[in-house]
Amino acid sequence: VRQRTIALAKPALGEWFDQTKTTQYALARRAGITHQTVGNAMKGTPINQDSAKKISEAAGQKVDELFTIVADKTPLAPSTIHSYHRTVSSILEKAVKWRCIASNPAEKADLPSLAGHKARYLDEPDAKKMLQLLQAEPIKWRAPIIFDLLSGLRRAELLGLRWQDVDLDNGVIKVVQTSNYVSGKGVYVGTPKSEDSDRCLKVSRTAILILLEYKSWQDEMRAKVGDVWAGTPDDDRIFTNEVGRPLFPTSITQWMGKFIKRTGLPSSSVHSLRHTYASLLIADGTPLVVVSGNLGHAQVSTTSDIYSHVIASAEAKAAEVMDRFSDDIHPKFTPKEEKQGAS
């Protein structure tokens, strides 16, 4: 279980805004948190307890007057438990190697079944349709969505990319940092998920062209705002807002959700783009070890587990290829029908 404490805003918070005529931006600045956190609270989205305390203090109210504090004990997803288990097990395995302990106790853990869990992704026709529909959308959102589909990056890896991490001439990107968001802390720079997630990735010419188009737009925005531009030489992010600040991870998620709903495309998310990338590579016969490396998985078995249904489908399709020779082998042969009543 999650075992975390969350806060849900009471109607009293909205009443406080009406009475004081204070804006969400003003309260957020006073509380030292992002306005998105205040906005989420007003929408009824759970926020962490520390953020609720800061909002209440800034409003001059007690926490229990503006928020309901509840324990969130929602069970973790089986895939998350497996991920945590792999981390703990690898630590304990190292302890065995160093002779700190005799055996790895994590090996005997009973893990929840992953049966029935399938990665959600778009098939090739739907992916093409999505790309076509995106052509009419603003470059600010169109570029990161398309590039994510063409690179298979995790959302945090995508938003952590800097221009110095991209070799435009050779079509290679380096994944060395992530951009994350935590309620109450805001956007911060982190490291990739694991050592294997820190990687170089060869991307297509099409992916580079979308980056070049986006850079042209970004340079225009930089020229318009001048000294207000927030980007720095050390952290010159690729995907930013109009003044050079890193995109909030939730903003790209929310925009894509609205886009999917507006266009009638199959239900999907930003993370679905990563699964789509992997599934299309597997379906096209790309070796699993290559797909795994591109995704930044620590083990090929992780890729195999997540995309087992795609692999099975690709294997079945591969078997059908040999049926093209059936007419050349037995062009006139047809199985004899069994006689009626034969045992």
N, C-alpha and C positions, 0 to 999 in steps of 0.2 A: 504494500500500500504506500501511498505517497507520504502520509504523515506530515502534512504541512498545514499551516493555518492561513486561511484566506479571509478577506473582508468583502462584504456585499453592502453597497450603499443603501441607506434608508431614504424614504421620500424627504426626510428632513434636510438632506444635502441639497436637493433641488430647491427646497423652500429657502434655504440659506442664500443660494445664488439669487433668487428672486428678490429677497428682502434687502440684500446688500448691494445689488446691481454690479456684482463683481464678475469678471469674465473668467473662463477656465484658464486662459493664458496667465492672467494676473495671479490667480491662486497657485498655479503651478510654479511660477517664479518665486512666490513667497514661501512655498513649501520646499523648494529646491528639488523638484521632480519634473518629469516631462509632462507637457500638456496632454500627451496621448494617454498617460496614466489617469489623469483627471477625467479625460473624455471616456475612457473605458469604464471608470466607476459610474459615471452618469448614465452610461448605456446599460448598466446592470451586469457588466462583466466583472468577475471576481478579480481583486487585486491583492497584493501581499499585505500582511498586517503592518509592516513598517511604513509602507506608503500611506495606508489609512491613518496611521498615527501622525504623520507629517502633514497630511491634508487637514486633519482635525485641529492640530496645533496652530496651523496657519490661519484657520478659520476661527480660532478662539473658542473651540467647542471640545467637549469630551468625545473620545472615540466611540463610546457606546451610544452617543446621541445621534451620530451621523452614520454609523456602520454596525452591521451585524457580523460578529466574529464567529466563524465556524471552522471546524476541523475538516480538512479535505482528505478523506481516506479512500479515494477512488483507486481501485486496483490498477497496477501498472499493466500495460499491454504485454502479452507474451514475448513479442519481439524485443521489447525494452528489457525485460528480465533476462533474456538470452544474452543481450548485449552487455548488461552489467555482469552477468556470470562469466562471460569471456574475459572481461577485464580483471575480475577478482581471481579467476583461475590462472591467468597468466602471471599475476603477482605471486601467487602461491607456488606456481611451478618454478619461478625463479628462486624462491626460498628453498625449494627442494634441491635445486642445482647447487645452491650455496651451502647446502647441508645444515640449514637452520631448522628445518623440519624434515621428518622422515618421509612423509607422503603428502600428496595434494588432496585435502579434504573436499575441495570443490568438485572433484571427479565423481563423488557419490551423491551430489545434489540431484533432487528430483525436479526437473524443469517442466514448465507447462508446454503442452503440445502446440506446435506451429501448424498443425494440419488445418487446411482450409484457408490459411493466410496467404493471400496473393497480393503482389504489388500492383497498385492501380496505375494503368498506363493507357495511352492513346494508341490505337493501331495506326498503320501508315496512312490510310485515307483520311482519318480524323485529324492526324497530325498535319497533313497537307492542308486540310480545310482550315485549321486553326491558323497556320502560317499565312494563308491567303487573306483571312479576315483581319489579321493583325496589321496588314499593310495600310489600312485606313486609320490606324490608331496613332496617337502621339509617340514620337520617337523616344521620349522619356521612359515610357513603359514598354513600347514595342521591342526596343533593343535588348533589355535584360531578359525578357521572356524568350525571345528567339535565341539569344546566345546561350541561355541555360539549356534549352532543348538540344542545341548543337554541341554542347560540351559535357552535359551530364553532371554538372557541379551541384553540390549541396547549396542550399540557399545562402548559408553563412559564408561559404567559400566564394560564391558568385559576388556577393556584396563586399567582400573583403579584398577583391582584386584591385590592384593599382596599375597605372600605366607602365610603371617600371617593371612590372611582373610579366609584361607581354612583349614578345618578339614578333612584331607585325610582319617583318620580312620573311621569317621562317615558319610562321604560324604555330608558335609554341607559347604556352602560358605556364607560369610557375605558381602553384598553389602553396603559399607560405603563411597566409594569415586568414582569419575569419572576421566577419563583422556580426556581432551578436547584440541582442537587446534584452535587458532585464528590467522589469518594472521597478521603479525607484532608483535605478542606477543609470538607465538610458542606454545609448549605443556605446559599445566598447569593442576594442580589438582583442581577439583571442588567437589561439593556435589551432591548426587543423585537428580533426578528431583523434587521429593516431599518427604514429611515425610514418605509416604507409600512406596517410592522407596528404602528407607533405610531399608533393610530386610535381613533375613536369608533364604536361599534357599536349600532345599534338592535336590541333583543331583544324577544321576544314577551311578552305578558301572562303566559303560563304560566311563562316563565323567571323573571319577577319574583316570581311567587307562590311558586315553589320557594325563592327566596332569602329571602323573608319567613318561610317555614316554618323554614328553616335558622337564620335570625337568632334566632327564638324559642328554638330549642334551644340556640344558642350563648350567649344571654343567661342561660339557666338554668345552664349550666355556669360562666359567669363569676360568677354569684351564689354558687354552691356553693363555689368555690375561693377567692374573695375576693382577697387580696393576692398569691396565687400566680399569678394570671392573667398570662400572658406578653405579651399584646398591648399595644401602645402607641398613643397617638393618631396618631403619625407613620406607623406601620406596622401598622394595625389590619386584619390579613388577614381575608378572608372565610372561606376554608376552612382550618380549624385542627383540632388535636386537642382533647381535653377540657380542657386547661389553656391554650389560646390560642397554642400554638406552631404554626408553619406545618407543613402536612403534607409529609412526605418525598415527592418525586415517585415514587420506587419503590413506596411503600406503596399508593398509589392504583392503580398498575399491577398490583401483585401481588394486591390485593383483587379487581379486576375479572377478572383471569385465573382466580381461584378461583371467582368468581361464574359466569362463562361456562361453566366446566367442570361446576359443580354443577347448573346449570339446563339444560344440553344445548343452549344457543344456538349458532348458527354461530360458528366461530372468529373472534374479533375482539379488538381492544385499545383502549386509551384513544385512540390516534391514529385508530382506525377511526371513532370518534364524529365527528371532524372531517370525515372523508371522507363519512360518512353525511349529515351536515348539508349539505355542498356538493352531494352527489348528489341529495338530495331537492329542493333549491332548483332545480337545473338541470332535473330531471325535471318540475318544476311550471311551467317556462317562465320562471323568473327570468332577466333579462338577465345574460350572462356577466360584463359589467363590474361589475355589482352584486355578484355572487358573489365575484369576484376582490377587490373592495374589502373585503367582509366578512371574507374570509380573511386579508387583510393581505399579499397577493402584490404584489410590486414591478411585475409586468407581467401583463396579461391573458393573454398567450401562455403564461405559467407555468400558469395555471389550465386553459387549453385543452389543454396537453400532458398534465397529470395526469389530467384527466377526459375525455379524448377519446372513450373508450368509452361514457361516460354521455351525452355530447353526441350521439354517433352514434345511440344508442338513442332519445334524445328527438327527434331530427330525424326518425327513421323513424316514431315515434309521431305526430308532427305531420303528416307526409304522409298518414297513414291517416285523419286527421280529414276530409280532403276527400273520402274515399271514401263518406262518409255521404250525399253528394249523387248517388251513382251511379244509384240507382233513379229519381231525378227527371230525370236527363239522358237515359238510355237504359233505361227500365224494361223494354222488351220485346226488347232486343237481346241476342243470344248469338252468339259467334263461330262461323262455319261450319266444320264439320269438313273437313279435307283429304280429297280422294278418294284411295282406296287406289291406290298406284302412281304418284301424281302426283309430279313432280320438284320 
